[in-house]
Amino acid sequence: MPLRQAFILTPVTPRQWLNKSCLPPRRACLIRLNFIAPSSPILLNRKRRSFSTTALQSQDVFHAQKENQSFASSVSSLGSSPKIPQTLTEKIVQRHSVGLPQGKIVKSGDYVTLSPYRCMTHDNSWPVAKKFKSIGASKIYDKNQIVITLDHDVQNKSEANLSKYRQIEDFAKQQGVVFYPAGRGIGHQIMVEEGWAYPSSLVVASDSHSNINDEVLNHAVEFTGCEETMNTLAIDDRLAIANMTTEWGALTGLFPIDTVLRRWLRSKATESALLQSESSTVPAQFTHQRLDELFADQLIADRGAKYSKHLYLDLSTLSPYVSGPNSVKVATPLEKLALQEVRIDKAYLVSCTNSRASDLAAAAKVFKDAAWSNNGSIPKIADSVSFYIAAASQPERIAAEEAGDWQVMLEAGAKPLPNG
């Protein structure tokens, strides 16, 4: 699999545009990239550029690594750079490459053979299983490498689809493969919340929004920024951004292990320790001991690592966009779209990249806020509109129910769909 180019995208906050350590080293062309910016009380001059690029150059060390004290031990070792500095992406690929010549340092442009940490497959598992059997194979080489999640056609109750689902489940049981049935959730979400997609590992999946597939442009994007900026990006937002890098033509989208991620991982480990059943046949992926080992041997880009481009984006200059019709590559500013009074017949609060409890809460808040001017009653969805909602996974739906957000939307007239 080719690894041809690596990119570094650095979001910065308005305040840090005044800090030379966060500014691009030289002026270059402007590129437009649509993100949803965090709210900011600072008034901005709209003529000021919000996005810039630089030519190929070396990265001394990421801003987050310089300013976050948790990185002190790692950064202190950067005084003497390795002979051939590597980016974070190159280090991860190096870790999962097989058959490399002794002493070979993986760099952008190399062709390598990979042994992924995990492989996710979904509704297409049965054609793969049939091919598996047709070549005379009887046993998966490493059953612990495979995770099967049924999530693409969960509303299809035809006998043909249900039969396919039963065959996939039977195959998973025969092989001892981790299996999640239809209705458990979106494969991307399951891989993250169950710990199968683990920090600093390489995971592949038979899905277009899992990045690594045949239709991408083989660019690897690494996100970083000043600590203040990174602290505004919650894990849910990072997952959606990284997941959608496929739409840019990216091979991968990586966020660094920082304070935000560390807190999230620790909470997952604590939750796992409290809820893990002694009868469970699948070992917990999130444990504090394992996290201690991850943080003690954390992968970071080397001093002097080379990137083909550095992109700088001021998040506070961005505004919400609405994608479509028919393609996420077609986007219109929400402010402009609101003036068009577009008729809505059907609306869906569900996608393969979000629909988490935080998204459901944001939607429920619209109805809750409207209730204040409606004598405290949740307003009803217009009869001419069908509004469908689904959670990214069963745990996310439970969280939304416990917060009361799911019930608010049902009261408004939303129609629930299976998780995923």
N, C-alpha and C positions, 0 to 999 in steps of 0.2 A: 504494500500500500504506500503510495507516494506521500511524502511530507515535504511540500515544496516551499511554502512561505509561512512566515509567522508575523503576526501583527500585534501591536500593543495599543489599546484604546484607553485613554486616560481621562475620565470625567473630572472636572474641577468645579469648585463652588465659586460664587462671585468674589468672596473675600480673598480666596486664594489666587485669583487673577492678579492680585497685587503682590503676591509672594513669588519672587523670582524662581524659587525651587519648584513651583508648580506650573510655570509658564513654558510654552513651547520654546525651544532654543532658537528658532528662527521663523520668520514669516514664510508662509507657503500658500498654496491654493486653498480655497474653501470647499468643503464637502458637506453635504446635508445628510443628516442621519436622524431618524425620528425615535426619540425616547419620550417617556412621560416624566417630566421634571418634578422634583419635590417642591412644595410650596416655599416661597421665599419672600420675606418682607422687604427685600432690597429692590428699589426701582432701577431698572436697567435701561441703558441707552440702546435702542434697537439697532442703531447703526453699527454698534460694536460687534465684531465677529464673535460667533459662539462656537465655531468649529474650525479647526485648522489641522494641517498635516505637516510633516517634515519629511525630508528625504531619508534614505537608509542611513542608520547610525547605530552606535552601541548604546545600550542602556546601562548606566552606572549601577543603579539599584532603584527599585520601585519606591515611590513616595511613601506608600503605606508601610513599607519595611523600615524606612528611615525614621518615621515619626511614631510608630506604634512600639511601645516599650516591650511588648510581648515578643517582638522580633529581635530584641537586643542581642541575644546569644547567637542567633543566626547571622545577623549583619556583622557582628564583630569578627566573624571568621572570614569576611570578604576582603580583608586587607591584602591577602595573597591570593589572587585569582587562579583558577585552574588553568592548565596550559591552553585548553580550548573551551572558553566559556559557553554555557548552554542556557537557552531559555527554559522556562518552566515546561513548556510543551515538549521540547527536545528531551528533557530529563524524564518525563513520564513515558515517552515513547521508548527511550533507552531502557527503562526499567522493564518494559514488556516486550522488548525485541528478543528474538531467538536466532541462533546461528550467526551472531556477529563475530567477525574476526577479533582475535584477542587484542585488547587495547583500542578497539574502534570506538570513537565518540560520535554519536548520532547527531547530524546537523540537518538543517533545512535543505531539501533537495535529495536526500538519501532515500533509497527504496529499502524497506525493511519487511521482515516477516514478524508478525505480532502474535502473541498469545494473550488474548484479552483476559482481564480479571473476571468479568462476567459477560454473558451473552444473553440478551433478552429477545424473545420471540413471542408473537401473539397469535392472532387468528390464522395466520398463514402457517402455523406449526404443522398442520396435518399434511399438506403437500410435501413439506420437508420430511415428515415422518415416513410418508409413503416412499419417497425417494431413498431414504435411509434403509428401509426394508428391501427395496427393489435391488439394491447392490449387495444384498446378503449380509448387511450389518445387523448385529443383534444387541450390541451394548454400546452406550455412549462412553467415550474414552474417559471423560471427567464429568460426572453427573453434577458435581458441585459448581460447575462453570455455567450451567444453563438455568435460566428463569423463564417460565412461561406465564404470560398474563393474557387473558382473553378480554379484549376491550373494544374491538372495532365494530362489531355487529351485534351488540348486546340486546338491541330491541327487536331483532329478527327472531321471531318465535316459530319459524317454519320448521318442519320436521327435518329438512335437509340441513339447516344450520345447527339445530339442536343435536342432530346425529354427529355432525362434525365436531361440535364441542365435546360430546361424550367420548369420541375417539381420541381427541387431543388429551383429555383428562386421563383416559385409560393408558395412553402411551406414557404420559408423565409418571403415573403410578408404577408402571412396569419398569421404567428406567430410574425411578427414585429421584426424579427431577422436581425442584420447587415449582409449585403450580398455584396460580390464583384464578379462581373461576370468574365467569362473567358477572358483573355487578360489584366486584371487589374494588375496581377503580381503573384509572388510566395507567398504562404500563409505565410511563415516565414517572408518574407520581409514586407508584408502588416501589419502583427501583430506588427512589430517593428516601421515602419515609421508612422503608424497611432496611435501608443500609446496603443494598446490593450495589448501588452506584456510590462508591466510597471515595473520599477525597484522595487525590494523587494517584488514583488508579485509572485504568483504561477499560472502558465498557463499550461494547458495540450492541446494536439492536437492529432488527429488521423493520425499521420504521423511518419514514422520511424525516421526522423531526427529532430523530436521535443523532442527527448530524452525519455520522460516518456512513455514507452510501455512495452510489455511483454517479449522482447528479450534482455533486458539489464541486467547488472550484479549488479545493485543497488549500484554503487559507486558514490558519489557526489564529484565533483572536484571544488575546489575554487582556482582561480588564483590570485596571488598578486605579489608584487615586489617593489623594490625601485622606488621612483618617477621618476627618470631619465629613468629607464627601461619602466615603464608603459606609459610614455609620447611618447614612440616610437610606441606604439600599437594604431592605429587609431580605431575608432568604427567599420568601415567596417571589419577590420582584426579581431577584437574581436568577432564580430558576426559569422564570418566564423569558427574561432577556437572553440567557444562555441558550435556552431551547429554541428561540426564534432566530438565532444566528444562522440557522439553515437557510432562512429566507434571504439572507445576504449572499448566500453561496459559500458560507464558511464550513470548514471541516470540523472545527471544534470551537467552543466558546468557554473560556475558563475565568473564574473569579478566584482570587487568592484566598488562602486560609488566613483570616484576620479575626479580630475580636468578635465581630458579629457572628461569623461561622463557628468560632470556638464555643460561644455561648449556646448556640443552637445545638451543636453536637453534644455538649454536656447535658443539655436538657433531654435530648433523645436517649442518652445513656442512662440517665436517672429514671426516665419513664420506662425504659426497657427493663431495668432492674426491678421496678415495682410491679410490672405487669407480666413479666415472663413466667410462663407456667412450667412447672417441673416436668409435666408430661409432653411438653413441646418437642417435636422431632427436629426442628430447625434451630440451630444455635443462634443466640442473639448476635446481631452484627454490630450493635452499638454497645460498647462496654467502656467503662472509665479506664480500665487497664489498656485496652486497645488504643484509646484516644491518647493516653500518656505516651505510648510508643509512637503514634503518628506525630504528635507535636514535638517529641524529642528528636525525631529524624525527619523534620519537615522539608519538603522540596521547595526551593525558591530559585528564581533566576539568578545566574551568576553575575558578578560584576563584569561588565564588558560584553554581556550577551547581545547579539545582533538581531535586530528586527528590521524587516523591509520598510516599515513605516511606523511612525508614531502619530496617532490621531488624538486631538485634544477637543473635548466637548464640555461646554459649560451647561450643566443640567438645568440650571434655573432659567435658561433662555428658551426652553422647550415648552410646548403646549400639547394637550391631548389631540390625537388624530384618530379618525375612524377609517378602518381599512375596508376596501371593497368598492364596488361589487365584484365578486367572483375571484378576487386575488388580494392577498395581503400587500402586494407590491403597489396596489392602487390605494392611495391614502389621501384623505381630505381633512384639513383642520376642523376640529369640532366647532369652533366659533363660526367658521364659514358654512359648515353643513347645517347648523341650527337655523340659519336664515333661509334655507331652501324649503323648509317645512316638508320634508320627505315623508310620504305615507308609509307606515309600518304595519304589515299584516302579521308577520311572525317574528318573534325575538327569541334568541337562545342565550342563556347564561351558562355556557359550557364550551370548553375547547380542550385540545390536547395539551395546552401549555399552562392553564391556570384552573379556574373554578375551585380554588381552595377556600377555606373558611374565611380568609381575609377578603376575597373577592365577593363572596356571598354576603358578608357583613356590609361591604360598601354598597351593594345593591339594596339590601334591606334598609340601610340608612336613608335612602331616597324616599322610601315609603314612610319611614318613621318621621322624617322631617316634614313630609307633606301632611302627616296626621295632625300636626300642631295647628294648621289652618283648616282642619276638617273636623273640629270638635273632638279631637283625640281619636278619631276612627281612622283605621288604615284605609286609604282610598282604593277603589277597585280599578283593575285594569280594564280598559275599554273593551266592550263586547266584540269589537271588530279586530281585536289583537289577540293572538295566541302567544303567551309568554311561557317558554319552557326553561326549566332549571335542572341542573344536575351537578353533583359534587364530583371533585376529582377522584375521591376515594371514599370508602366507608368511614374511616376515621375523620376525614374532613367534614363529611355530612353530620356525623355525631357531634363534632365540635360546633357546627352551625346550629344544630338543634338545641344543644345545651345553652348557646348564647341567645336563643329565641329568634335568630335571623331567618331560619328556614320556615318557621311557622308564620312569620310576618309576610313572607312572599306568598305562601299558600293562602293566607287570609286575603291577600290582594287578588288572588285568582290565578297564580302561577301554576303550571302543570309540571309535576315532578317526573323526572326520567331516571332510569337506573344509573348508578354511579359509573362514571366513565363515559 
